[in-house]
Amino acid sequence: MTQAVDKVDGPGGNKNTRLAIILLSIVIGMVGLAFASVPLYRIFCQVTGFAGTPKVASNSYDVPILDREVTIDFNADVAPGVPWRFEPVQRRVKIRIGEEALIYYRAVNDSDKPVTGTAIFNVTPEKAAPYFNKIACFCFTKQTLQPHESVEMPVTFFIDPAIADDLNVKEVEEITLSYTFFKAKE
């Protein structure tokens, strides 16, 4: 009977324990990657302009301004459950490529209590997103509106002149910047 106990605790038992630790580590690693995937994907999209995400720029002072013009349309939506009215103050602007522009969105809290929201943005057509550079945007931080408060939130941006060299976006004359406000997680 002593021999049977030795076999379980002996070399075979160590292999089973090691296998269990490896499998548990893999499961924990997969769960960790699942939680980290959303922030990592968001960072990837912001850096590359992938999936309609505009790049973030520090300023456009060193950017040449071209004669080519592009029309920028602005869209605003609110997710279900957010008691806000949200709209662009200007629905459309026409700018020269490389020219810095400043526009505003207006949000109104229609409820009787403070509500904190966060905005997600998107640029269409997607192939133009890498050239849409935001310098300042309310989407970088959570926004808290007091009951019945109305605020105007600025967005400063420019279109990268490199768009003129990309044959895939040569025909793009109109770009849409869309925002959707969601209730922020507390």
N, C-alpha and C positions, 0 to 999 in steps of 0.2 A: 504494500500500500504506500510505502514511503517512495517507491520509485515513481508511481503515478503522480504524486504531488510534485516530485522533482521535475517531471517532464512539463507540467503546466507552468511552474515557476521558472523553469530552465530556459534554454535558448529559444524555444518556440513561444513561450510567454512573452519574452522581450520583443520578439518580432510582432506579435499581435498588439502589444502596447504601443510600439513605434508606429505601426500602421494606423492605429486609432488616432494617435496624435497628429500624424500627417493629414489624415482625412478631416479631422476637426479643424486643423489649420487652414485647409483648403476651403472648407465651408465658411469659416470666419472671414477669410480673405474675400470670398465672393460676396458675402453680405456687406463688407466694408466697401468694396468696389461699387456695389449697387447704390449705396448711399452717396458715394463720392461722384458717381457718374453725372448727375445733374449739374453740380457746380463746375465740374471739369469740362463738360460739354458747353456750358455757357461761356466759360473762359475761352475755349477753343473757338467758338463762334465769334466772340468779340475780337479776337486777335486776327482771325482769318477773313471775317466777313461772311462766313459760311451760313447757309440757311436763312438768308435775308437779314442778318444782323449787321448793322453798320459798324464801322471801325470808330474808335474813340481817338481823337487827335488833341494835341495841346493847343494849337492855334494854326491859322492859315497864313501867317504873315510872310512866310518864305515861298508861298505857292504862287505861281504865275496865274494871272487871270486871262482866260481865253475869250475869243469873240463868240464862240458857240454858246447858245443858251439852252437851258433845260427848264421844264416846268416841274415844280414840286407840288404835289397835292398832299393834303393833310387829312388824316382820318382819326376818329376817336371812338372808342367803345368802352363800356363798363361791363364787367362780368356780373352774372346774376348774384344777387345778394349784397351788392355794393350800392347803397342808397345815394349815389351821386349822379349829377348831370355833368358830363364831360364833353368838351367840344373844342375844336381849334378856333382861335379868334380870327385867324385868316385861313381860308379854305385852300388857297393856292397862291404861290409866288413864282415868278419867272426870274431866274438868276443866270449869270454867266458862270461858266465852269471855273472854279478856283475862287470865286467871290464868296465872302463870308456873309451869311444871312442870319437874322434874328427873327424868330416868330414866337407866338405865345399860344398856349392852350389854357382854357378856363375850366376849373372844376368847382362845383357847388355841392356842399353836403346838405341834402334835403332832409336829413334825420334830426332827431332831437338829442342825439348824443355824439360825442367825438368818434370819428372813424379814421383809421389809418389804412392807407392803400399803397400799393406799389405798382408801377407801370412796367409793362413788357412792351418792347418795340419791335417793329419789323419793317423791312424795306422791300418793295416790289417794283419792278421785276427783280428776282433774286440775283440775277447776273449783274445788276447795278449796285448791289449792297456793298461790295468791297470798296467802292469809290465814294460812298456816302459817309462822310466823316463828321461825327458830332463832337463839338468842343465843350459845350455845356448842356446839361439836360437834367430835368427833374426826375428822370427815370433812374438816376444813379443812387437816389436815397428814398426812404419811405416818406410819404406825405401824410400828415395828420391834419384833418380839417375839423374844426369845432362845429357844433350844431349850427346849421344854416350859414356857415362861412363860405365865402366865395374867394378864390385865389386865381391869379394869372401866373402861369409857370412858363419860364422861357426855355427855348431850345435854340442853341447857336450851332450852325453847321456850315459845311461847304462840300462841293463835289470835287474830288481829286482830279486834277488835270490829266492824270494817267489814263482816265477813261477815254480820252481822245485817241490813244494809241492802241486800244483794245478793239479788234475787229468784231468781237462777239457782242459788243454793246454799242456799236457805231450807230445803229438805228434808234437807240433809246432817246426819246425826246421828252418823256414824262416819267417821273418817279413818284411813288407814293410812300409817305412815311406814316405808319399806323401805330397807334398806342392803344393798349387795353389795360384798364386799371382793375386790379384784383385786390380783395381784402388781404391786408398783410397779416402774416402769422405773428401772433403775440410772442 
